[in-house]
Amino acid sequence: MGGFFGVASNGDCSLDLFFGVDYHSHLGTRRGGLAVFTEDGKFARSIHNIQNSPFRTKFEKDIEELHGHLGIGCISDYEPQPLLVHSHLGSYAITTVGIVTNKDELIKEILQEGNTHFLEMSGGEINQTELIITLINHEKSILDGIKYVHEKIQGSMSMLIMTKDGIFCARDKLGRTPIQIGKKDGAFCASFENFAYANLGYSDYHELGPGEIVFMTSDGIEILQKPGDKMKICTFLWIYYGYPTATYEGVNVEAMRYNCGRFLARRDKGSVQPDAIAGVPDSGTAHAIGYANESGIPFTRPFIKYTPTWPRSFMPTNQEQRNLIAHMKLIPVQPLIKGKKILLIDDSIVRGTQLRETTEFLYASGAKEVHIRPACPPLVFGCKYLNFSRSKSEMDLITRRIIKQFEGENVSDEVLQKYCNPDTPEYERMVEEIRKQLHFTSLRFHRLDDMLDSTGLDHSKLCTYCWNGEC
């Protein structure tokens, strides 16, 4: 995923920038970066690999040298950024969040024009942000360049672009990811997560709409392009990615997860009689609390996540290492497991590997039954908008492997839709096969309509592509 933070201040912005970016560390685990327009009129930048060390540790010394009134920074799960640019549009720094799914076609088109070249990152990949720079520089102004990006790319792209005069803040065309503006005396900031600026003294000022572009200085913001009418914000921001204290479109993440668990409990009423409700830390916990509050069944924590040394489970690129870390960081509480019938809620089932190991871990610790209730419907389509996972193929999804097992290699969209519909025999057969393969006592997924209702937003504003293929 990734996240970013920018500051325009009439004083030194460095500490606000440092802590604002650090508060986005839950959104990515690979690289962090900072860029400032310094007091002597130059652009300065620092980028570090944060796979084995927190952002704060890597940048504590750098921030002592990065002083200025303007700054942007990011947590990135993929490419190094921010990037510094000198072109016919002047000098600027840029950081982005999103994915360009037609990246190869655009690169080929640009190279055929013979006007540029691209530097490869390790692994032979071209830095996606560098591609965005090339598209921006195609036009006669940065504003026109941002609009051109939104016209050319498939996927989504939000960005912060820092010039010597201020910061362009541009939300992606359909608002799949957020940008929120905070204000305090003498400064404005732009943030992916609005909670990131609360402890820095900022208050909510403006949330950009889909496709909206503003120019931010220490005096305020100027709207350069008004928001579009259509929104498709990622629903997974509430289900999984978002920090509990974050709010998008007026809906708090923690509150939504309580609602989500409550709706799940209502639909599930009477299906099983567990002794306790539990959530897979961390994102499953709030869903589980909502379920427990609605059902009246006690909420317990049968295992505790050991956070002092173990990083997020998806940090290594190797799946086997991720599974090992996911196992190692969960410490059982034997008295809350032995002989108990546990209903366990996780945010989702992707490959199924980690949840199967967690279930086996509970059985090995003496659990009598383990009932699984994911907080969202089955994931049937790989996300093509937000880098939801590192999966290179939809066959990494357990649902698609099972559908292939039932239907063969080439499956039509019409057939896939039957597996997305909870009222079809195909769906029931798929769910039962998942249950058997992952060794659950029972399995019941959240229904899409209930999950969307738990946000309180108009369903048409929410992206549901990964569940039903509709964008």
TARA-V658001 format. One line per field, one symbol per residue. ss: DSSP state (a for helix, b for strand, c for the rest). psi: psi as a letter, one per 30 degrees, with the letter a starting at -180 (. if undefined). burial: 1 if it has 16 or more other ideal C-beta (glycine too) atoms within 10 Angstrom, else 0. A space follows every 10 residues. Layout:
ss=???
psi=???
burial=???
//
This chain:
ss=ccbbbbbbbc cccaaaaaaa aaccaaaccc bbbbbbbbcc ccbbbbbbbc ccccaaaaac caaacccbbb bbbbbbcccc ccbbbbbccb bbbbbbbbbb ccaaaaaaaa aaaccccccb cccccbcaaa aaaaaacccc caaaaaaaaa aaccbbbbbb bbccccbbbb cccccccccb bbbbccbbbb bccaaaaaaa ccbbbbbccc ccbbbbbccb bbbbbccccc ccbbcaaaaa acccccbbcc bbaaaaaaaa aaaaaaaacc cccccbbbbc ccaaaaaaaa aaaaacccbc ccbbbccccc ccccccccaa aaaaaaaacb bbcaaacccc bbbbbccccc ccaaaaaaaa aaaaccccbb bbcccccccc cccccccccc cccaaacaaa aaaaaaaccc ccaaaaaaaa ccccaaaaaa aaaaaaaacc cbbccccaaa aaacccccaa abbcaaaacc c
psi=clllkkkjlg akfeeeeeee eefgffflge lllkkljlfg hlkklkklkg egkleeefge eefffjklfk klllkkfclk llkkkjafga klkkklkakj fheeeeeeee effgfllkkk lkggkkjeee eeeeeeffaf leeeeeeeef eelkbljllk jkaffakkjj kleghfllkk klklkglllk kekffffefg gllkekkklk gkklkkaffa kkjfklllfk kikjffeeee ekkeflkkhg jkeeeeeeee eeeeeeefkf elilflklkj keffeeeeee eeeefgkkkl iflkkjfefk akfgekfkee eeeeeeeffj kkjeffekgk jkjkkleljd ffeeeeeeee eeefggkekj kkjkgllkjf kkkgfghelg kfkfffkeee eeeeeefaej kleeeefeff jfglfeeeee eeeeeeeghk elkjlkkeee eeeffglkff fkkgefeggk .
burial=1111111110 0111011111 1111111111 1111111100 0011111101 0000100110 0110011111 1111111111 1111100010 0111111111 0010011001 0000000000 0000011111 1111111110 0110111011 0110111111 1110011111 1111111111 1110001111 1111111001 0100111111 1111111100 1001101000 1111111111 1111011110 1111111111 1111101100 0001111111 1011111111 1101101011 0110000000 1111110000 0110110011 0100011001 0111111111 1111111110 1100101011 1111111111 1111111110 1001011111 1110000000 0000011111 0100011001 1011100101 1111111101 1101101000 1111111100 0
//
